[in-house]
Amino acid sequence: MFRRAFWFTAGAAAGAWATTKVNRKLRQLTPESLAAQAADKAVEAGHRLKEFALDVRAGMLQRETELEEALGLDAPVDPALPGPRRTALGPGGDAPGRRERPHPTHPYNRNEDH
């Protein structure tokens, strides 16, 4: 009789444990739970990407400083050297000798009512 009671209790405990495990897994697989897990993973990935971008930016600034020191770009300017060259477009961004159009042309907008 004691054996039967022991095995009955052991079976009931195993059944309760298995039921609990199955119910937890089913709750994890509901659409709401899956959406929450996906959102959490997306936020975590966003934080990782932000940290990576900040690390890359810091590395770029450090390397830029190293290159400026190696090339002597941060040295004081010698007044005997000529000034910087002008660009082909000039100071205003327009090519020299180019005239402005009197009226700006707009592409035809077929959504306008005529």
C-alpha positions in Angstrom: 0.0 0.0 0.0 2.8 2.4 0.8 4.4 1.7 -2.6 1.2 2.6 -4.4 0.8 5.8 -2.5 4.5 6.7 -3.2 4.1 6.1 -7.0 0.7 7.9 -7.1 2.3 10.9 -5.4 5.4 10.8 -7.7 3.1 10.5 -10.8 1.0 13.4 -9.6 4.0 15.6 -8.9 5.5 14.7 -12.3 2.2 15.5 -14.0 1.9 18.9 -12.2 5.6 19.7 -13.1 5.0 18.8 -16.8 1.8 20.8 -16.9 3.5 23.8 -15.5 6.3 23.5 -18.0 3.9 23.1 -21.0 1.8 26.1 -19.8 4.9 28.3 -19.5 6.0 27.4 -23.0 2.6 28.0 -24.4 2.5 31.5 -22.8 5.9 32.2 -24.4 4.5 31.3 -27.8 1.5 33.6 -27.7 1.5 36.4 -30.3 1.7 39.1 -27.6 4.6 37.4 -25.9 6.4 36.9 -29.3 5.8 40.6 -30.2 7.2 41.7 -26.8 10.3 39.5 -27.2 10.8 40.9 -30.7 10.5 44.4 -29.5 13.0 43.8 -26.7 15.5 42.3 -29.1 15.0 45.2 -31.5 15.7 47.7 -28.7 18.7 45.8 -27.6 20.0 45.7 -31.2 19.4 49.4 -31.5 21.5 50.0 -28.4 24.3 47.8 -29.7 24.3 49.7 -33.0 24.4 53.0 -31.3 27.4 51.9 -29.1 29.1 50.6 -32.3 28.5 53.9 -34.1 29.9 55.8 -31.1 33.0 53.5 -31.0 33.5 54.0 -34.8 33.2 57.8 -34.5 35.7 57.8 -31.6 38.1 55.7 -33.6 37.7 57.9 -36.6 38.5 61.0 -34.6 41.5 59.4 -33.0 42.8 58.2 -36.4 42.2 61.7 -37.9 44.2 63.3 -35.1 47.0 60.8 -35.6 47.1 61.5 -39.4 47.0 65.3 -38.9 50.0 65.0 -36.5 51.8 62.7 -38.9 51.2 64.9 -41.9 51.8 68.2 -40.0 48.3 69.6 -40.8 47.9 70.9 -37.3 51.2 72.9 -37.5 50.9 76.8 -37.7 50.5 78.2 -41.2 53.6 79.7 -42.7 52.8 83.2 -44.1 55.3 82.8 -46.9 53.2 80.0 -48.4 50.5 80.9 -51.0 46.8 80.8 -49.9 44.4 78.0 -50.6 43.3 77.5 -54.2 39.9 78.6 -55.5 37.5 75.9 -56.5 36.2 75.6 -60.1 32.8 76.7 -59.0 33.9 79.8 -57.3 32.7 81.2 -53.9 29.0 81.2 -54.7 28.9 77.7 -56.0 28.3 78.9 -59.6 30.7 78.4 -62.4 32.5 81.6 -63.5 30.8 83.3 -66.4 27.5 81.4 -66.0 24.4 83.6 -66.0 21.4 83.0 -63.9 18.1 82.2 -65.6 15.5 85.0 -65.3 12.7 82.7 -64.2 13.2 79.4 -62.6 11.8 76.5 -64.6 9.6 74.0 -62.8 8.8 70.5 -64.1 5.3 69.9 -65.2 3.2 68.7 -62.2 0.4 66.6 -63.6 -1.3 66.6 -60.2 -2.1 70.3 -60.6 -5.6 71.4 -61.7 -5.5 73.6 -64.8 
